[in-house]
Amino acid sequence: MRGQKVPSFYLFMSLKDKVQDLLEGALQENPSLFLIESNIHSDNTIEIIIDGDNGVKVEDCIAVSRAIEHNLDREEEDFSLQVMSSGVSEGLKHVRQYKKNVGRKLKIKTTKETIEGELTSATKDMIVLTWKVREPKPVGKGKVTVTKEANIAYENIVEAKVMITF
């Protein structure tokens, strides 16, 4: 929309609708980016959190910010805009985030338990975690290392975080 005449129907849209429309356009410009969360607070503070299949660069945040800010009229609406990338502390919320983190260690809280393991697969419906544990031998003394696996549906995930190892 930059540099183009704003359509007349655009003048009657709410701030939320305008931001949503501009955000969709900005994300279409770079299909590797996707929306995690957007909020417009009562003081017209606009917060947008994005992620990307290949991560998010500062330039990506700037491009999304400009696509929105340059097409909103400050004479009409006073606002502040923040475009951020999803941080590791935020946790995983979108299926695409799980897919891009295959091979990494996750801590998953489900409705029944907490599991830490390697994310080995992510489909549209569920994830697969694997991890190793030491268990008593079936026969005799001592312990043996066993690989465990859990198939977890997204609807059963309460919280999912990438574990940072050093």
Secondary structure, DSSP 8 states (H G I E B T S, - for coil): -TTS---GGGGGS-HHHHHHHHHHHHHHHSTTEEEEEEEE-TT-EEEEEEEETT---HHHHHHHHHHHHTTS-TTT---EEEEEE--GGG---SHHHHHHTTTSEEEEEESS-EEEEEEEEE-SSEEEEEEEEEEE-SSSSSEEEEEEEEEEEGGGEEEEEE----
